[in-house]
């Protein structure tokens, strides 16, 4: 942070593999600049004072040429400049070489926000969650004017331009919350085009993925609560209500009941029947209904199917009429056409406001 009375941070935290190499090069160039500035300035002042007009100095036999001295003052800066060039070129090549096995995230910059899309479809606005220790590749494009993705703690920046894709890569090394800035003046609200880069450890990253990128989603305490979240996320309540309707039969009091199938057979609803109805619903269709149920085989894990079955067992006529509740205002039915992630991002990731209210210093 500093020394003695200088208790402030000279540079942002080093939070990526490239940060230390960048800071070493930057420090070296800065140090050499200071050294040459002091040496040249000192010599100019010294000789200007020593040989100023009116001073009594021996000005006979003036030396007009010294090959050794000229070689030194041309050769040393030349060697240093070539060394800095080679060092800088290597750093540039390293940081501009995109990882082949990295986590690719798509970025859209627009006045005045950042939109991120993960490969699994998870979307974020003005927030980006990434795992620690894994290379991250950003594929970026602008929707309007020229922007610049700037991650100070990662020592990473590159232009985001309309009409073509640009790329930026970094490997985070320390969990924490870091700033996302726009490094190019892009309009009247340029200063508010900010966000948060949230680097998670392995456990937190697994939890974030399990919640489909919605950090406002409660962690379930038991299988029924987990099943209720799946019921909500998959919008099962749109078809399966408290009573039979033209879209789907009710699931209230399902377990143990005998159901008639469209082929004329009957089946007792048990755990196996519920599983088959979720994973491969078109194998058997309830009499009077068509094959409109989405197939969740391959989309839900076996534990998720079990959790959903446990929740279905608890359905009553009132809970069967389930409606999603707005995550912030607790108003039933509001934001009905938006996903929970969209609602959360809209209410909690409003640009610059997040740094005034919720920023936690990087650890």
C-alpha positions as YAML, in Angstrom:
chain: A
units: angstrom
residues:
- id: 1
  name: UNK
  ca: [0.00, 0.00, 0.00]
- id: 2
  name: UNK
  ca: [2.86, 2.38, 0.56]
- id: 3
  name: UNK
  ca: [5.60, 3.38, 2.99]
- id: 4
  name: UNK
  ca: [5.71, 5.81, 5.88]
- id: 5
  name: UNK
  ca: [3.49, 8.81, 5.18]
- id: 6
  name: UNK
  ca: [2.67, 7.49, 1.69]
- id: 7
  name: UNK
  ca: [-0.12, 5.12, 2.75]
- id: 8
  name: UNK
  ca: [-1.96, 4.85, -0.53]
- id: 9
  name: UNK
  ca: [-2.06, 2.38, -3.39]
- id: 10
  name: UNK
  ca: [0.17, 3.21, -6.33]
- id: 11
  name: UNK
  ca: [-1.18, 0.44, -8.57]
- id: 12
  name: UNK
  ca: [-4.35, -1.67, -8.68]
- id: 13
  name: UNK
  ca: [-4.13, -5.15, -7.16]
- id: 14
  name: UNK
  ca: [-2.37, -7.83, -9.18]
- id: 15
  name: UNK
  ca: [-5.13, -10.37, -9.85]
- id: 16
  name: UNK
  ca: [-4.04, -12.13, -13.05]
- id: 17
  name: UNK
  ca: [-1.08, -14.08, -14.37]
- id: 18
  name: UNK
  ca: [-0.10, -11.21, -16.65]
- id: 19
  name: UNK
  ca: [-0.34, -8.50, -13.98]
- id: 20
  name: UNK
  ca: [3.05, -9.17, -12.34]
- id: 21
  name: UNK
  ca: [4.86, -9.27, -15.72]
- id: 22
  name: UNK
  ca: [3.14, -6.08, -16.81]
- id: 23
  name: UNK
  ca: [4.02, -4.26, -13.57]
- id: 24
  name: UNK
  ca: [7.67, -5.38, -13.77]
- id: 25
  name: UNK
  ca: [8.01, -4.03, -17.30]
- id: 26
  name: UNK
  ca: [6.16, -0.82, -16.42]
- id: 27
  name: UNK
  ca: [8.34, -0.33, -13.33]
- id: 28
  name: UNK
  ca: [11.54, -0.92, -15.29]
- id: 29
  name: UNK
  ca: [10.61, 1.63, -17.98]
- id: 30
  name: UNK
  ca: [9.59, 4.14, -15.31]
- id: 31
  name: UNK
  ca: [12.84, 3.62, -13.37]
- id: 32
  name: UNK
  ca: [15.02, 4.02, -16.49]
- id: 33
  name: UNK
  ca: [13.10, 7.16, -17.43]
- id: 34
  name: UNK
  ca: [13.69, 8.64, -13.98]
- id: 35
  name: UNK
  ca: [17.40, 7.71, -14.00]
- id: 36
  name: UNK
  ca: [18.08, 9.28, -17.41]
- id: 37
  name: UNK
  ca: [15.95, 12.31, -16.55]
- id: 38
  name: UNK
  ca: [17.94, 12.91, -13.35]
- id: 39
  name: UNK
  ca: [21.34, 12.29, -15.01]
- id: 40
  name: UNK
  ca: [20.67, 14.51, -18.04]
- id: 41
  name: UNK
  ca: [19.01, 17.26, -15.99]
- id: 42
  name: UNK
  ca: [21.87, 17.25, -13.47]
- id: 43
  name: UNK
  ca: [24.51, 17.50, -16.19]
- id: 44
  name: UNK
  ca: [22.63, 20.32, -17.99]
- id: 45
  name: UNK
  ca: [22.31, 22.32, -14.76]
- id: 46
  name: UNK
  ca: [25.93, 21.63, -13.73]
- id: 47
  name: UNK
  ca: [27.51, 22.67, -17.05]
- id: 48
  name: UNK
  ca: [25.15, 25.62, -17.49]
- id: 49
  name: UNK
  ca: [26.19, 26.95, -14.10]
- id: 50
  name: UNK
  ca: [29.91, 26.08, -14.48]
- id: 51
  name: UNK
  ca: [30.32, 27.68, -17.89]
- id: 52
  name: UNK
  ca: [27.78, 30.49, -17.73]
- id: 53
  name: UNK
  ca: [28.82, 33.85, -19.17]
- id: 54
  name: UNK
  ca: [31.15, 35.78, -16.89]
- id: 55
  name: UNK
  ca: [32.65, 32.87, -14.98]
- id: 56
  name: UNK
  ca: [36.45, 32.50, -14.96]
- id: 57
  name: UNK
  ca: [37.07, 29.09, -16.53]
- id: 58
  name: UNK
  ca: [39.88, 27.75, -18.69]
- id: 59
  name: UNK
  ca: [38.29, 27.59, -22.14]
- id: 60
  name: UNK
  ca: [41.54, 26.82, -24.03]
- id: 61
  name: UNK
  ca: [42.05, 23.53, -25.89]
- id: 62
  name: UNK
  ca: [38.32, 22.77, -26.03]
- id: 63
  name: UNK
  ca: [37.61, 19.06, -26.71]
- id: 64
  name: UNK
  ca: [35.33, 18.78, -29.76]
- id: 65
  name: UNK
  ca: [35.29, 15.02, -30.20]
- id: 66
  name: UNK
  ca: [35.52, 11.87, -28.05]
- id: 67
  name: UNK
  ca: [34.74, 8.61, -29.86]
- id: 68
  name: UNK
  ca: [34.55, 6.48, -26.70]
- id: 69
  name: UNK
  ca: [32.12, 8.86, -25.00]
- id: 70
  name: UNK
  ca: [29.91, 9.06, -28.11]
- id: 71
  name: UNK
  ca: [29.81, 5.26, -28.37]
- id: 72
  name: UNK
  ca: [28.76, 5.04, -24.72]
- id: 73
  name: UNK
  ca: [25.95, 7.62, -24.87]
- id: 74
  name: UNK
  ca: [24.62, 6.15, -28.11]
- id: 75
  name: UNK
  ca: [25.31, 2.48, -27.42]
- id: 76
  name: UNK
  ca: [23.89, 2.21, -23.88]
- id: 77
  name: UNK
  ca: [20.48, 3.78, -24.74]
- id: 78
  name: UNK
  ca: [20.35, 1.71, -27.94]
- id: 79
  name: UNK
  ca: [20.93, -1.57, -26.07]
- id: 80
  name: UNK
  ca: [18.39, -0.61, -23.40]
- id: 81
  name: UNK
  ca: [15.81, 0.41, -26.02]
- id: 82
  name: UNK
  ca: [16.22, -2.84, -27.97]
- id: 83
  name: UNK
  ca: [15.98, -4.82, -24.73]
- id: 84
  name: UNK
  ca: [12.79, -3.03, -23.71]
- id: 85
  name: UNK
  ca: [11.38, -3.58, -27.22]
- id: 86
  name: UNK
  ca: [12.06, -7.33, -27.11]
- id: 87
  name: UNK
  ca: [10.66, -7.60, -23.57]
- id: 88
  name: UNK
  ca: [7.54, -5.60, -24.51]
- id: 89
  name: UNK
  ca: [7.02, -7.61, -27.70]
- id: 90
  name: UNK
  ca: [7.10, -10.89, -25.79]
- id: 91
  name: UNK
  ca: [4.61, -9.60, -23.23]
- id: 92
  name: UNK
  ca: [2.34, -8.34, -26.03]
- id: 93
  name: UNK
  ca: [2.46, -11.65, -27.89]
- id: 94
  name: UNK
  ca: [1.72, -13.58, -24.69]
- id: 95
  name: UNK
  ca: [-1.29, -11.44, -23.77]
- id: 96
  name: UNK
  ca: [-2.67, -11.41, -27.33]
- id: 97
  name: UNK
  ca: [-2.38, -15.19, -27.79]
- id: 98
  name: UNK
  ca: [-5.86, -16.52, -27.05]
- id: 99
  name: UNK
  ca: [-6.14, -19.69, -24.93]
- id: 100
  name: UNK
  ca: [-7.37, -22.78, -26.77]
- id: 101
  name: UNK
  ca: [-9.03, -24.36, -23.72]
- id: 102
  name: UNK
  ca: [-10.25, -21.21, -22.00]
- id: 103
  name: UNK
  ca: [-13.74, -20.23, -20.91]
- id: 104
  name: UNK
  ca: [-15.13, -18.21, -23.82]
- id: 105
  name: UNK
  ca: [-17.60, -15.47, -22.91]
- id: 106
  name: UNK
  ca: [-19.33, -13.23, -25.44]
- id: 107
  name: UNK
  ca: [-19.48, -9.50, -24.71]
- id: 108
  name: UNK
  ca: [-21.66, -6.77, -26.20]
- id: 109
  name: UNK
  ca: [-20.83, -3.17, -25.33]
- id: 110
  name: UNK
  ca: [-23.56, -0.60, -25.74]
- id: 111
  name: UNK
  ca: [-24.33, 2.85, -24.40]
- id: 112
  name: UNK
  ca: [-23.88, 2.55, -21.50]
- id: 113
  name: UNK
  ca: [-23.65, -1.00, -20.20]
- id: 114
  name: UNK
  ca: [-21.86, -4.32, -20.64]
- id: 115
  name: UNK
  ca: [-23.81, -7.46, -21.59]
- id: 116
  name: UNK
  ca: [-22.17, -10.86, -21.08]
- id: 117
  name: UNK
  ca: [-23.32, -14.22, -22.44]
- id: 118
  name: UNK
  ca: [-21.86, -17.51, -21.15]
- id: 119
  name: UNK
  ca: [-21.64, -20.61, -23.39]
- id: 120
  name: UNK
  ca: [-24.46, -22.32, -21.45]
- id: 121
  name: UNK
  ca: [-26.80, -19.39, -22.13]
- id: 122
  name: UNK
  ca: [-26.41, -17.64, -18.79]
- id: 123
  name: UNK
  ca: [-26.62, -13.88, -19.23]
- id: 124
  name: UNK
  ca: [-25.26, -11.05, -17.10]
- id: 125
  name: UNK
  ca: [-25.50, -7.29, -17.28]
- id: 126
  name: UNK
  ca: [-22.64, -5.20, -15.84]
- id: 127
  name: UNK
  ca: [-21.42, -8.25, -13.92]
- id: 128
  name: UNK
  ca: [-19.13, -11.05, -15.00]
- id: 129
  name: UNK
  ca: [-18.55, -14.16, -12.89]
- id: 130
  name: UNK
  ca: [-15.49, -16.27, -13.72]
- id: 131
  name: UNK
  ca: [-13.59, -19.07, -11.92]
- id: 132
  name: UNK
  ca: [-10.16, -18.49, -10.42]
- id: 133
  name: UNK
  ca: [-7.19, -20.10, -12.16]
- id: 134
  name: UNK
  ca: [-8.94, -20.75, -15.49]
- id: 135
  name: UNK
  ca: [-8.08, -18.82, -18.68]
- id: 136
  name: UNK
  ca: [-10.92, -16.58, -19.82]
- id: 137
  name: UNK
  ca: [-11.40, -15.43, -23.42]
- id: 138
  name: UNK
  ca: [-13.73, -12.51, -24.15]
- id: 139
  name: UNK
  ca: [-15.14, -12.28, -27.69]
- id: 140
  name: UNK
  ca: [-16.40, -8.72, -27.96]
- id: 141
  name: UNK
  ca: [-18.38, -6.46, -30.28]
- id: 142
  name: UNK
  ca: [-20.09, -3.07, -29.92]
- id: 143
  name: UNK
  ca: [-23.74, -2.40, -30.65]
- id: 144
  name: UNK
  ca: [-23.21, 1.32, -31.32]
- id: 145
  name: UNK
  ca: [-19.96, 3.29, -30.85]
- id: 146
  name: UNK
  ca: [-16.37, 2.37, -30.00]
- id: 147
  name: UNK
  ca: [-15.90, 1.16, -26.42]
- id: 148
  name: UNK
  ca: [-12.93, -0.42, -24.64]
- id: 149
  name: UNK
  ca: [-13.08, -3.28, -22.17]
- id: 150
  name: UNK
  ca: [-10.70, -2.30, -19.35]
- id: 151
  name: UNK
  ca: [-9.97, -4.60, -16.40]
- id: 152
  name: UNK
  ca: [-7.42, -2.71, -14.24]
- id: 153
  name: UNK
  ca: [-6.61, -5.51, -11.79]
- id: 154
  name: UNK
  ca: [-6.17, -7.98, -14.67]
- id: 155
  name: UNK
  ca: [-3.94, -5.47, -16.58]
- id: 156
  name: UNK
  ca: [-6.14, -6.18, -19.61]
- id: 157
  name: UNK
  ca: [-7.69, -3.76, -22.09]
- id: 158
  name: UNK
  ca: [-8.81, -3.89, -25.72]
- id: 159
  name: UNK
  ca: [-11.15, -1.96, -27.99]
- id: 160
  name: UNK
  ca: [-14.73, -3.08, -28.53]
- id: 161
  name: UNK
  ca: [-15.79, -1.83, -31.93]
- id: 162
  name: UNK
  ca: [-18.95, -2.08, -34.07]
- id: 163
  name: UNK
  ca: [-18.95, -4.33, -37.12]
- id: 164
  name: UNK
  ca: [-16.24, -6.81, -36.12]
- id: 165
  name: UNK
  ca: [-15.21, -9.06, -33.25]
- id: 166
  name: UNK
  ca: [-12.22, -8.37, -31.04]
- id: 167
  name: UNK
  ca: [-10.73, -10.62, -28.37]
- id: 168
  name: UNK
  ca: [-9.26, -10.21, -24.89]
- id: 169
  name: UNK
  ca: [-7.89, -12.85, -22.55]
- id: 170
  name: UNK
  ca: [-6.78, -13.08, -18.93]
- id: 171
  name: UNK
  ca: [-6.31, -15.73, -16.24]
- id: 172
  name: UNK
  ca: [-7.50, -14.57, -12.80]
- id: 173
  name: UNK
  ca: [-5.33, -15.69, -9.89]
- id: 174
  name: UNK
  ca: [-7.13, -14.25, -6.86]
- id: 175
  name: UNK
  ca: [-10.81, -14.48, -5.86]
- id: 176
  name: UNK
  ca: [-12.51, -11.15, -5.24]
- id: 177
  name: UNK
  ca: [-14.49, -8.31, -6.80]
- id: 178
  name: UNK
  ca: [-12.81, -6.08, -9.36]
- id: 179
  name: UNK
  ca: [-13.84, -3.19, -11.58]
- id: 180
  name: UNK
  ca: [-14.94, -3.35, -15.20]
- id: 181
  name: UNK
  ca: [-14.45, 0.01, -16.91]
- id: 182
  name: UNK
  ca: [-14.84, 1.48, -20.39]
- id: 183
  name: UNK
  ca: [-11.48, 2.85, -21.51]
- id: 184
  name: UNK
  ca: [-12.84, 4.84, -24.47]
- id: 185
  name: UNK
  ca: [-14.99, 7.96, -24.23]
- id: 186
  name: UNK
  ca: [-18.29, 6.72, -25.62]
- id: 187
  name: UNK
  ca: [-20.82, 9.44, -24.84]
- id: 188
  name: UNK
  ca: [-22.40, 11.45, -22.07]
- id: 189
  name: UNK
  ca: [-22.67, 8.58, -19.58]
- id: 190
  name: UNK
  ca: [-19.26, 7.11, -20.31]
- id: 191
  name: UNK
  ca: [-18.18, 7.45, -16.66]
- id: 192
  name: UNK
  ca: [-21.13, 5.29, -15.57]
- id: 193
  name: UNK
  ca: [-20.36, 2.44, -17.97]
- id: 194
  name: UNK
  ca: [-18.87, 0.30, -15.24]
- id: 195
  name: UNK
  ca: [-19.40, -3.15, -13.82]
- id: 196
  name: UNK
  ca: [-17.93, -5.80, -11.58]
- id: 197
  name: UNK
  ca: [-15.68, -8.74, -12.42]
- id: 198
  name: UNK
  ca: [-16.36, -11.34, -9.73]
- id: 199
  name: UNK
  ca: [-13.71, -14.06, -9.48]
- id: 200
  name: UNK
  ca: [-14.98, -17.13, -7.61]
- id: 201
  name: UNK
  ca: [-13.14, -20.02, -6.02]
- id: 202
  name: UNK
  ca: [-13.99, -23.57, -7.12]
- id: 203
  name: UNK
  ca: [-16.75, -24.08, -4.55]
- id: 204
  name: UNK
  ca: [-18.39, -20.71, -5.23]
- id: 205
  name: UNK
  ca: [-18.15, -21.26, -8.99]
- id: 206
  name: UNK
  ca: [-19.89, -24.64, -8.69]
- id: 207
  name: UNK
  ca: [-22.66, -23.03, -6.62]
- id: 208
  name: UNK
  ca: [-23.02, -20.20, -9.13]
- id: 209
  name: UNK
  ca: [-23.37, -22.67, -12.00]
- id: 210
  name: UNK
  ca: [-25.89, -24.70, -10.01]
- id: 211
  name: UNK
  ca: [-27.99, -21.55, -9.58]
- id: 212
  name: UNK
  ca: [-27.84, -20.87, -13.36]
- id: 213
  name: UNK
  ca: [-25.95, -17.64, -12.78]
- id: 214
  name: UNK
  ca: [-28.56, -16.15, -10.45]
- id: 215
  name: UNK
  ca: [-26.70, -15.16, -7.29]
- id: 216
  name: UNK
  ca: [-29.99, -14.00, -5.73]
- id: 217
  name: UNK
  ca: [-31.38, -17.51, -5.82]
- id: 218
  name: UNK
  ca: [-31.66, -19.04, -2.36]
- id: 219
  name: UNK
  ca: [-29.65, -22.14, -1.58]
- id: 220
  name: UNK
  ca: [-32.18, -24.92, -0.96]
- id: 221
  name: UNK
  ca: [-32.12, -26.53, 2.49]
- id: 222
  name: UNK
  ca: [-33.72, -29.81, 1.43]
- id: 223
  name: UNK
  ca: [-34.91, -31.75, -1.63]
- id: 224
  name: UNK
  ca: [-38.38, -30.21, -1.61]
- id: 225
  name: UNK
  ca: [-36.98, -26.66, -1.73]
- id: 226
  name: UNK
  ca: [-34.58, -27.68, -4.51]
- id: 227
  name: UNK
  ca: [-37.50, -29.21, -6.43]
- id: 228
  name: UNK
  ca: [-39.52, -26.02, -5.93]
- id: 229
  name: UNK
  ca: [-36.72, -24.02, -7.54]
- id: 230
  name: UNK
  ca: [-36.67, -26.38, -10.54]
- id: 231
  name: UNK
  ca: [-40.47, -26.14, -10.77]
- id: 232
  name: UNK
  ca: [-40.10, -22.36, -10.87]
- id: 233
  name: UNK
  ca: [-37.12, -22.22, -13.25]
- id: 234
  name: UNK
  ca: [-38.74, -24.56, -15.79]
- id: 235
  name: UNK
  ca: [-42.09, -22.73, -15.43]
- id: 236
  name: UNK
  ca: [-43.96, -25.99, -14.85]
- id: 237
  name: UNK
  ca: [-46.79, -23.94, -13.31]
- id: 238
  name: UNK
  ca: [-47.68, -22.52, -16.74]
- id: 239
  name: UNK
  ca: [-49.32, -25.82, -17.66]
- id: 240
  name: UNK
  ca: [-49.70, -27.87, -14.47]
- id: 241
  name: UNK
  ca: [-52.09, -25.87, -12.30]
- id: 242
  name: UNK
  ca: [-54.26, -26.81, -9.34]
- id: 243
  name: UNK
  ca: [-56.89, -28.38, -11.60]
- id: 244
  name: UNK
  ca: [-56.96, -30.16, -14.95]
- id: 245
  name: UNK
  ca: [-56.91, -27.73, -17.86]
- id: 246
  name: UNK
  ca: [-56.66, -27.99, -21.68]
- id: 247
  name: UNK
  ca: [-52.86, -27.75, -21.58]
- id: 248
  name: UNK
  ca: [-52.02, -30.39, -18.97]
- id: 249
  name: UNK
  ca: [-53.49, -32.48, -16.16]
- id: 250
  name: UNK
  ca: [-53.01, -31.32, -12.61]
- id: 251
  name: UNK
  ca: [-50.27, -32.92, -10.50]
- id: 252
  name: UNK
  ca: [-52.02, -32.21, -7.21]
- id: 253
  name: UNK
  ca: [-52.24, -35.42, -5.19]
- id: 254
  name: UNK
  ca: [-50.67, -37.34, -8.08]
- id: 255
  name: UNK
  ca: [-48.70, -39.97, -6.18]
- id: 256
  name: UNK
  ca: [-50.63, -43.22, -5.80]
- id: 257
  name: UNK
  ca: [-53.40, -42.27, -8.20]
- id: 258
  name: UNK
  ca: [-54.34, -44.42, -11.19]
- id: 259
  name: UNK
  ca: [-54.16, -42.62, -14.51]
- id: 260
  name: UNK
  ca: [-55.58, -43.69, -17.84]
- id: 261
  name: UNK
  ca: [-53.20, -43.40, -20.79]
- id: 262
  name: UNK
  ca: [-54.03, -42.44, -24.36]
- id: 263
  name: UNK
  ca: [-53.41, -46.03, -25.51]
- id: 264
  name: UNK
  ca: [-56.17, -47.31, -23.21]
- id: 265
  name: UNK
  ca: [-53.86, -48.69, -20.51]
- id: 266
  name: UNK
  ca: [-53.78, -47.59, -16.89]
- id: 267
  name: UNK
  ca: [-50.82, -46.85, -14.67]
- id: 268
  name: UNK
  ca: [-50.37, -46.13, -10.97]
- id: 269
  name: UNK
  ca: [-48.40, -42.92, -10.47]
- id: 270
  name: UNK
  ca: [-45.28, -43.83, -8.52]
- id: 271
  name: UNK
  ca: [-41.74, -42.51, -8.51]
- id: 272
  name: UNK
  ca: [-40.83, -44.40, -11.71]
- id: 273
  name: UNK
  ca: [-43.87, -43.00, -13.50]
- id: 274
  name: UNK
  ca: [-43.01, -39.45, -12.44]
- id: 275
  name: UNK
  ca: [-39.42, -39.89, -13.61]
- id: 276
  name: UNK
  ca: [-40.50, -41.26, -17.00]
- id: 277
  name: UNK
  ca: [-43.02, -38.42, -17.39]
- id: 278
  name: UNK
  ca: [-40.21, -35.88, -16.86]
- id: 279
  name: UNK
  ca: [-37.36, -37.52, -18.76]
- id: 280
  name: UNK
  ca: [-39.30, -39.16, -21.64]
- id: 281
  name: UNK
  ca: [-42.87, -37.84, -21.41]
- id: 282
  name: UNK
  ca: [-43.85, -39.05, -24.89]
- id: 283
  name: UNK
  ca: [-43.48, -42.72, -23.97]
- id: 284
  name: UNK
  ca: [-46.90, -42.58, -22.32]
- id: 285
  name: UNK
  ca: [-49.40, -39.75, -22.63]
- id: 286
  name: UNK
  ca: [-52.35, -39.14, -20.33]
- id: 287
  name: UNK
  ca: [-55.69, -39.75, -22.03]
- id: 288
  name: UNK
  ca: [-57.16, -36.57, -23.49]
- id: 289
  name: UNK
  ca: [-53.81, -34.79, -23.97]
- id: 290
  name: UNK
  ca: [-51.30, -34.46, -26.80]
- id: 291
  name: UNK
  ca: [-47.52, -34.87, -26.73]
- id: 292
  name: UNK
  ca: [-46.77, -31.26, -25.80]
- id: 293
  name: UNK
  ca: [-44.68, -31.87, -22.67]
- id: 294
  name: UNK
  ca: [-41.01, -30.83, -23.19]
- id: 295
  name: UNK
  ca: [-38.46, -33.64, -22.96]
- id: 296
  name: UNK
  ca: [-36.12, -33.00, -20.02]
- id: 297
  name: UNK
  ca: [-33.94, -36.06, -20.50]
- id: 298
  name: UNK
  ca: [-30.39, -34.75, -20.78]
- id: 299
  name: UNK
  ca: [-31.42, -31.35, -19.43]
- id: 300
  name: UNK
  ca: [-32.04, -32.37, -15.81]
- id: 301
  name: UNK
  ca: [-29.70, -34.53, -13.77]
- id: 302
  name: UNK
  ca: [-30.98, -37.56, -11.89]
- id: 303
  name: UNK
  ca: [-30.76, -35.70, -8.59]
- id: 304
  name: UNK
  ca: [-32.80, -32.83, -10.06]
- id: 305
  name: UNK
  ca: [-35.46, -35.28, -11.24]
- id: 306
  name: UNK
  ca: [-35.62, -36.72, -7.71]
- id: 307
  name: UNK
  ca: [-35.88, -33.24, -6.22]
- id: 308
  name: UNK
  ca: [-38.68, -32.31, -8.61]
- id: 309
  name: UNK
  ca: [-40.53, -35.51, -7.77]
- id: 310
  name: UNK
  ca: [-40.27, -34.74, -4.05]
- id: 311
  name: UNK
  ca: [-41.76, -31.31, -4.63]
- id: 312
  name: UNK
  ca: [-44.58, -32.72, -6.76]
- id: 313
  name: UNK
  ca: [-45.52, -34.95, -3.83]
- id: 314
  name: UNK
  ca: [-46.18, -31.80, -1.73]
- id: 315
  name: UNK
  ca: [-48.46, -30.05, -4.21]
- id: 316
  name: UNK
  ca: [-51.93, -29.08, -3.02]
- id: 317
  name: UNK
  ca: [-54.73, -27.24, -4.78]
- id: 318
  name: UNK
  ca: [-53.25, -23.91, -3.62]
- id: 319
  name: UNK
  ca: [-49.59, -24.61, -4.33]
- id: 320
  name: UNK
  ca: [-50.55, -26.08, -7.67]
- id: 321
  name: UNK
  ca: [-51.63, -22.60, -8.73]
- id: 322
  name: UNK
  ca: [-48.03, -21.51, -8.28]
- id: 323
  name: UNK
  ca: [-46.97, -18.11, -9.62]
- id: 324
  name: UNK
  ca: [-43.48, -16.73, -9.60]
- id: 325
  name: UNK
  ca: [-42.84, -13.95, -7.11]
- id: 326
  name: UNK
  ca: [-40.75, -10.94, -8.02]
- id: 327
  name: UNK
  ca: [-37.42, -11.47, -6.29]
- id: 328
  name: UNK
  ca: [-37.11, -7.88, -5.09]
- id: 329
  name: UNK
  ca: [-40.60, -6.46, -4.45]
- id: 330
  name: UNK
  ca: [-42.41, -9.68, -3.43]
- id: 331
  name: UNK
  ca: [-45.27, -8.90, -5.79]
- id: 332
  name: UNK
  ca: [-46.99, -11.95, -7.26]
- id: 333
  name: UNK
  ca: [-47.10, -11.99, -11.03]
- id: 334
  name: UNK
  ca: [-44.87, -8.96, -11.70]
- id: 335
  name: UNK
  ca: [-42.18, -9.20, -14.37]
- id: 336
  name: UNK
  ca: [-44.03, -12.23, -15.69]
- id: 337
  name: UNK
  ca: [-42.25, -12.17, -19.05]
- id: 338
  name: UNK
  ca: [-38.74, -11.94, -17.61]
- id: 339
  name: UNK
  ca: [-36.46, -14.59, -16.19]
- id: 340
  name: UNK
  ca: [-35.24, -14.35, -12.61]
- id: 341
  name: UNK
  ca: [-31.74, -13.58, -13.86]
- id: 342
  name: UNK
  ca: [-33.04, -10.63, -15.91]
- id: 343
  name: UNK
  ca: [-34.98, -9.32, -12.92]
- id: 344
  name: UNK
  ca: [-31.97, -9.64, -10.62]
- id: 345
  name: UNK
  ca: [-29.58, -8.02, -13.07]
- id: 346
  name: UNK
  ca: [-31.97, -5.14, -13.77]
- id: 347
  name: UNK
  ca: [-32.50, -4.35, -10.11]
- id: 348
  name: UNK
  ca: [-29.02, -4.95, -8.74]
- id: 349
  name: UNK
  ca: [-26.53, -4.28, -11.53]
- id: 350
  name: UNK
  ca: [-27.37, -0.73, -12.49]
- id: 351
  name: UNK
  ca: [-23.98, 0.51, -13.57]
- id: 352
  name: UNK
  ca: [-22.14, 2.84, -11.26]
- id: 353
  name: UNK
  ca: [-24.64, 2.42, -8.42]
- id: 354
  name: UNK
  ca: [-23.24, -0.98, -7.52]
- id: 355
  name: UNK
  ca: [-19.89, 0.54, -6.51]
- id: 356
  name: UNK
  ca: [-21.62, 3.03, -4.23]
- id: 357
  name: UNK
  ca: [-23.62, 0.36, -2.44]
- id: 358
  name: UNK
  ca: [-22.32, -3.18, -2.70]
- id: 359
  name: UNK
  ca: [-18.66, -3.20, -3.56]
- id: 360
  name: UNK
  ca: [-16.49, -5.36, -1.36]
- id: 361
  name: UNK
  ca: [-12.73, -4.72, -1.48]
- id: 362
  name: UNK
  ca: [-10.75, -7.44, -3.25]
- id: 363
  name: UNK
  ca: [-9.21, -9.96, -0.93]
...
